[in-house]
Amino acid sequence: MLAASAHIVIAGAGQAGGRAAEALRARGFQGGITMLGEEAHPPYERPQLSKDMLGTADKPVTFIKQARDWSSVLDVRLETGAPVADCDADRRTVTTADGRVFGFDRLLIATGTRPRRLDGLEGRGPKVQYLRNVEDALRFRKSIRDKSRIVIVGGGVIGLEAACAAAKHGCRTTVIENEPQLLARALPSLVSDIVADRHRSHGVDFIFGTTVTGATAGGVQLGNGAEIPADLILVGIGVEPVATVAERLGLLATAGIAVDACGRTAVPDVFCAGDAALQWSRCHGRDIRVETWANAQNQAIAVAGNMLGEQKDYVDPPWFWTDQYDLNIQVAGDMCDSDHIVRGEPASGRFSVIAMRGADLVGALSVNAAKDMAMLRRLLAANKRPARTDLESPAFDLRAALK
C-alpha cells in the first residue's frame, strides 16, 4: 500500500480514469488523487454515445458520478478541460495545456484514443462529423431528427450503430465500407451478411470495396467514380491512441502504449489502462489494443490495485456487444484465422459461433443468445478446451465444460 502522503495522478477522465479512481478508494488508498480530463464533462459511460443517446430523443448523459461527488464522496480532485500536454519522469510532474503542474508518485495514463480523420473531406462540401464525445452525439442526434441524407464512412460498430439510429428516424442512409463485408475483423461472413440484410430491410444502402476520395458540393466522391448525395458525412474509420504523455516519457506509442500484465509501462511508477494500452491477448496470440467498454473498465480496476502494490495479472478476454435493430450481437476473444463451429440454427435468429485453433477455444460470438455467451466468456477466461462435438450440440450444457 502506498503511503498516505503519496499522490496519484490520472491523466484522462474517461471510463478507464473514472473507474480507476473509484477502485483506488475502494481498495483503501488514502493519499491524494488528481484526475485530469480533456473534456468539459466528468467521466461518463461512453457506449451511450452511439446507442441510447442516438436512439432516444432528449436522452440525458449518464455520468459515472456527478461532478460534485468526485470531491465530496471520493475526495478526488477532478480537473475538466485540462488535457495533459507534458510529462517529466525525473521530476514526476505532468503539465496541462494551460500551464498548470501536478506532481505524482504514481501516474496512470488513461488518455484513450481519438478518431482517425479524413482531412480531405473537411471544409469542402457537406458537414463532416466524428462520433467520440457528448457534443458529437448531440450534433448527430439533431441531424438524424432533421431527417438528413447521411453518408457513413466505415462499416464498423460505431458506423453501424449510427446507421441504425439514422434509419429509424427516416434518414436516407448510405454506408461506405472499403472491405467486402461489414466488421470483417470481428464477424464471420455468416453474421456479417445477416447484419447487412437487417440494415437493408430498414432502408440502409451499402457500397463495399471502395473508399471516399473527396467531397463534392452536395455529397462525397468515391474511388469507383460514383458520387453520393449527403447533407452530413459521419466518419467512423477507427481510432488511434492519444500518445502525448507516452511520447513525453520516451515511450513508443504508435500502435499503443505497451504494458505488462499488471499495467506497468517501461517507465517506473507509470501505468496505463484502457483504449490506449497495448496488452497481450492470449486469444489473439499477440499484443493488441482493446477498444471496448469492458476493457476500459475492468483493466482500469485491476491496474488500480497493482498501482497500490498488488501483483495481479489482468487477463480478461476481449468482449464487446452491439445492438443492430432486433439483433444483440456479442463477441469475445478473437474470431479471425480460426475454425468456426455454429451452435444452433442461424435461421432461427438465435445462435452462436465458436472459434477454435486446433483444440484451443479462442473466440465466441452470439446472436440473441446471451446465455450462451455468458458461459462461453467463462470458458475463454478459464482457458478451457471443450470437445468440438460438445460445442456443436445445442443440447450440450456449456456449464459442464467448466468442471
C-alpha positions in Angstrom: 0.0 0.0 0.0 1.3 3.4 -0.9 1.9 5.8 2.0 -1.0 8.1 3.0 1.1 11.1 1.8 1.5 9.6 -1.7 -0.2 11.3 -4.7 -1.6 9.5 -7.8 -2.3 11.5 -11.0 -4.7 10.0 -13.5 -4.2 11.5 -17.0 -7.6 11.0 -18.6 -11.1 11.3 -17.2 -12.9 8.8 -19.3 -14.2 5.4 -18.5 -10.8 4.0 -17.5 -9.7 7.0 -15.5 -13.0 7.2 -13.6 -13.2 3.6 -12.7 -9.5 3.6 -11.7 -10.2 6.5 -9.3 -13.1 4.6 -7.8 -11.1 1.4 -7.4 -8.2 3.2 -5.7 -10.5 4.4 -2.9 -12.4 1.1 -2.8 -9.0 -0.6 -2.0 -8.3 1.8 0.8 -5.9 4.3 -0.7 -6.0 7.4 1.4 -3.5 9.6 -0.4 -4.2 12.3 -3.0 -5.8 11.6 -6.3 -5.9 14.1 -9.2 -7.8 13.2 -12.4 -7.1 15.4 -15.4 -9.6 15.3 -18.3 -9.6 16.9 -21.7 -13.4 17.1 -22.0 -15.5 19.6 -20.1 -17.5 16.8 -18.5 -16.9 14.5 -15.6 -16.3 10.8 -16.6 -19.3 9.2 -18.4 -20.3 5.9 -19.9 -19.1 6.1 -23.5 -21.2 3.3 -25.1 -24.3 5.6 -24.8 -22.9 7.9 -27.5 -23.8 5.5 -30.3 -26.5 3.7 -28.5 -29.0 5.2 -26.1 -28.3 8.9 -26.8 -28.9 8.4 -30.6 -31.9 6.1 -30.3 -33.9 8.1 -27.8 -34.8 11.8 -28.1 -33.5 14.0 -25.3 -31.8 11.1 -23.6 -29.6 12.7 -20.9 -25.9 11.8 -20.5 -25.2 9.0 -18.0 -22.3 10.0 -15.8 -20.2 7.6 -13.7 -20.7 10.1 -10.9 -21.9 13.6 -10.8 -19.1 16.2 -10.7 -19.6 17.2 -7.1 -19.4 13.5 -5.9 -15.9 13.1 -7.1 -14.7 15.6 -4.5 -17.4 15.2 -1.8 -17.7 11.4 -1.8 -14.3 10.1 -3.1 -12.1 13.1 -2.3 -10.8 13.1 -5.9 -9.6 16.3 -7.4 -11.2 16.4 -10.8 -9.9 18.9 -13.3 -12.0 19.0 -16.5 -11.0 20.8 -19.6 -7.4 20.0 -18.7 -5.6 17.9 -21.3 -2.1 16.9 -20.3 0.5 18.5 -22.6 3.8 17.4 -21.0 5.2 14.9 -18.5 8.6 14.8 -16.8 9.5 11.3 -15.4 12.5 12.6 -13.5 10.7 15.4 -11.7 7.5 13.3 -11.6 5.2 16.0 -12.9 2.6 16.4 -15.5 1.7 19.7 -17.1 -1.7 20.6 -18.5 -2.2 22.7 -21.7 -2.9 25.8 -19.7 0.4 25.5 -17.8 -0.6 24.0 -14.5 1.9 21.5 -13.0 0.8 18.5 -10.9 3.3 16.2 -9.0 2.8 12.5 -8.7 4.3 9.5 -7.0 2.5 7.2 -9.4 0.9 8.0 -12.7 -1.9 6.3 -14.7 -2.1 7.1 -18.4 -5.8 6.7 -19.3 -5.9 9.2 -22.2 -7.7 6.7 -24.6 -8.0 7.3 -28.3 -9.1 9.8 -30.9 -10.9 9.2 -34.2 -8.8 8.8 -37.3 -9.7 11.7 -39.6 -10.3 12.1 -43.3 -9.0 15.6 -43.6 -9.6 15.8 -47.4 -13.4 15.9 -46.7 -13.5 18.8 -44.3 -14.5 22.3 -45.4 -15.2 21.1 -49.0 -18.8 20.2 -49.1 -21.3 18.7 -46.6 -20.7 18.8 -42.9 -18.2 16.2 -41.6 -18.6 14.7 -38.2 -17.0 12.1 -36.0 -18.6 10.3 -33.0 -16.4 10.3 -30.0 -17.8 12.6 -27.3 -21.1 14.0 -25.9 -21.1 17.0 -28.2 -20.6 14.8 -31.2 -23.5 12.6 -30.2 -25.8 15.6 -29.6 -25.0 17.0 -33.1 -25.6 13.8 -34.8 -28.8 13.2 -33.0 -30.1 16.6 -34.2 -29.1 15.8 -37.7 -31.0 12.5 -37.8 -34.0 14.1 -36.2 -33.9 16.6 -39.1 -34.1 13.5 -41.4 -30.9 14.4 -43.3 -29.3 12.5 -46.1 -26.4 10.8 -44.3 -23.3 9.1 -45.6 -21.4 7.0 -43.1 -17.8 6.2 -43.9 -16.9 2.9 -42.3 -18.9 -0.2 -41.6 -17.6 -0.9 -38.1 -19.6 -0.9 -34.8 -19.8 2.9 -34.4 -20.9 3.4 -38.1 -23.5 0.6 -38.0 -25.0 1.8 -34.7 -25.2 5.3 -36.1 -26.8 3.9 -39.2 -29.4 2.1 -37.1 -30.4 5.4 -35.4 -30.5 7.3 -38.7 -32.6 4.7 -40.4 -35.1 4.6 -37.5 -35.5 8.3 -37.9 -36.2 8.1 -41.6 -32.9 9.3 -42.9 -31.6 8.3 -46.3 -28.5 6.5 -45.1 -25.6 5.1 -47.1 -22.6 3.2 -45.6 -19.3 3.1 -47.5 -17.0 0.3 -46.5 -13.7 -0.5 -48.2 -13.8 -4.1 -47.2 -16.0 -6.6 -48.9 -18.1 -7.2 -45.8 -19.1 -5.4 -42.6 -16.9 -5.8 -39.4 -14.5 -8.0 -41.3 -12.1 -8.3 -38.3 -14.8 -9.2 -35.8 -17.6 -11.1 -37.6 -17.6 -14.2 -39.7 -19.3 -13.7 -43.1 -22.4 -15.6 -42.0 -23.1 -12.9 -39.3 -21.9 -10.0 -41.4 -24.4 -10.9 -44.1 -27.2 -11.2 -41.5 -26.4 -7.7 -40.2 -26.2 -6.2 -43.7 -29.6 -7.8 -44.6 -31.2 -6.4 -41.5 -29.9 -2.9 -42.3 -31.1 -3.2 -45.9 -34.6 -4.1 -44.6 -34.6 -0.8 -42.8 -33.6 1.2 -45.9 -29.8 1.4 -45.4 -27.7 1.2 -48.6 -24.2 -0.3 -48.6 -21.3 0.3 -51.0 -18.5 -2.2 -50.5 -15.0 -2.4 -51.8 -14.3 1.3 -52.4 -13.2 4.4 -50.5 -14.2 8.0 -50.2 -11.7 10.1 -52.1 -13.2 13.6 -51.6 -16.2 15.8 -51.1 -18.4 17.5 -53.7 -20.7 20.4 -53.2 -23.5 18.1 -52.3 -22.0 14.9 -51.2 -19.0 12.6 -51.5 -16.8 11.3 -54.3 -15.9 7.6 -54.3 -12.9 5.8 -55.6 -15.0 4.0 -58.1 -16.1 7.3 -59.6 -19.6 7.4 -58.1 -21.0 10.5 -56.3 -23.3 10.0 -53.3 -25.5 12.9 -52.1 -25.3 13.9 -48.5 -26.2 16.6 -46.0 -23.8 15.1 -43.4 -20.8 12.8 -43.6 -20.1 10.7 -40.5 -16.6 9.2 -40.4 -16.0 6.1 -38.4 -12.8 4.5 -39.7 -11.2 3.6 -36.4 -9.2 5.4 -33.8 -5.6 5.9 -32.8 -4.1 6.3 -29.3 -3.7 9.7 -27.7 0.1 9.4 -27.2 1.1 12.8 -25.8 2.0 11.7 -22.3 3.7 8.5 -23.5 5.8 10.4 -26.1 6.9 12.9 -23.5 8.1 9.9 -21.4 10.1 8.5 -24.3 7.7 5.6 -24.8 6.9 4.2 -28.2 3.1 4.6 -28.7 2.4 4.3 -32.5 0.4 1.1 -32.0 -0.4 1.8 -28.4 1.3 2.2 -25.0 3.0 -1.2 -24.2 2.1 -2.6 -20.8 2.8 -5.8 -18.9 0.0 -7.9 -17.5 -0.1 -5.7 -14.4 -0.5 -2.5 -16.5 3.1 -1.2 -15.9 4.8 0.7 -18.7 8.6 0.7 -19.2 8.8 3.9 -17.0 8.9 3.2 -13.3 5.7 4.0 -11.4 3.9 4.9 -14.7 0.9 2.6 -15.6 -1.5 2.6 -18.5 -5.1 1.3 -18.9 -7.9 1.5 -21.3 -8.1 2.0 -25.1 -4.5 3.3 -25.4 -2.9 0.3 -23.7 -1.1 -2.3 -25.9 -1.6 -5.5 -24.0 -1.1 -9.2 -24.5 -4.1 -11.2 -25.6 -3.9 -15.0 -25.4 -6.9 -15.3 -27.7 -5.1 -13.3 -30.4 -1.6 -14.6 -29.7 -0.2 -11.1 -29.8 -0.2 -7.7 -28.3 -3.3 -5.7 -29.2 -5.2 -2.6 -28.1 -8.7 -3.5 -26.8 -11.1 -0.7 -27.6 -14.1 -1.8 -25.6 -16.1 -0.5 -22.7 -15.5 -3.7 -20.7 -11.7 -3.5 -21.1 -11.6 0.2 -20.2 -13.5 -0.5 -17.0 -12.1 -3.9 -15.9 -8.5 -3.3 -16.8 -8.5 0.1 -15.0 -9.9 -1.6 -11.9 -7.2 -4.3 -12.0 -4.4 -1.8 -12.7 -5.5 0.4 -9.8 -4.9 -2.4 -7.5 -1.5 -3.0 -8.9 -0.6 0.7 -8.5 -1.1 0.1 -4.8 1.2 -2.9 -4.7 -0.9 -5.8 -5.7 0.6 -8.2 -8.3 -2.4 -9.5 -10.1 -2.3 -10.1 -13.9 -5.2 -8.8 -16.0 -6.1 -11.5 -18.5 -9.7 -11.0 -19.3 -10.6 -11.9 -22.9 -11.7 -9.0 -25.0 -15.5 -8.7 -25.2 -18.0 -6.2 -26.7 -21.6 -6.0 -27.7 -23.6 -4.2 -30.3 -27.4 -3.9 -30.9 -28.4 -3.8 -34.5 -32.2 -3.3 -34.6 -33.5 -6.6 -33.0 -30.1 -8.3 -33.1 -28.0 -8.4 -30.0 -24.5 -9.4 -31.1 -21.8 -10.2 -28.6 -18.2 -11.0 -29.4 -15.5 -12.4 -27.1 -11.9 -13.3 -27.9 -10.7 -13.5 -31.5 -12.9 -14.7 -34.4 -10.2 -14.4 -37.1 -7.9 -17.0 -38.5 -9.8 -19.9 -36.8 -12.2 -22.7 -37.5 -15.8 -21.8 -36.7 -18.4 -24.1 -35.1 -22.0 -23.0 -35.4 -24.1 -23.8 -32.4 -27.8 -23.5 -33.0 -29.7 -22.6 -36.2 -28.9 -19.2 -37.8 -32.4 -19.2 -39.5 -34.0 -19.1 -36.0 -32.3 -15.7 -35.3 -30.7 -17.2 -32.1 -27.3 -18.9 -32.4 -23.6 -18.8 -31.5 -20.4 -19.2 -33.5 -17.4 -20.6 -31.6 -13.8 -20.1 -32.9 -11.2 -22.8 -32.4 -7.5 -23.1 -33.3 -6.7 -26.7 -33.1 -8.0 -27.8 -29.7 -7.9 -24.2 -28.3 -11.0 -22.1 -27.8 -10.0 -18.6 -28.9 -13.3 -16.8 -29.6 -17.0 -16.8 -29.5 -19.9 -14.8 -31.0 -23.6 -14.9 -30.1 -26.6 -13.5 -31.9 -29.6 -13.1 -29.5 -28.0 -15.9 -27.3 -26.8 -14.1 -24.2 -26.9 -17.2 -22.0 -24.6 -19.0 -24.4 -22.2 -16.0 -24.4 -22.1 -15.8 -20.6 -20.8 -19.3 -20.4 -18.5 -19.0 -23.4 -16.9 -16.0 -21.8 -16.2 -18.0 -18.7 -14.7 -20.8 -20.8 -12.5 -18.4 -22.5 -11.4 -16.8 -19.3 -10.6 -20.1 -17.7 -8.7 -21.3 -20.9 -10.8 -24.4 -21.1 -10.6 -26.8 -24.1 -14.0 -28.4 -24.5 -14.5 -31.1 -27.1 -15.7 -29.9 -30.5 -18.5 -32.4 -30.6 -19.9 -31.0 -27.3 -19.7 -27.4 -28.6 -21.5 -28.3 -31.8 -24.5 -29.6 -29.9 -27.1 -27.0 -28.7 -28.3 -29.7 -26.3 -24.9 -29.7 -24.5 -24.9 -27.7 -21.3 -21.9 -25.4 -21.5 -21.6 -25.4 -17.7 -20.4 -28.9 -17.9 -17.3 -27.8 -19.7 -16.3 -25.6 -16.8 -15.8 -28.5 -14.5 
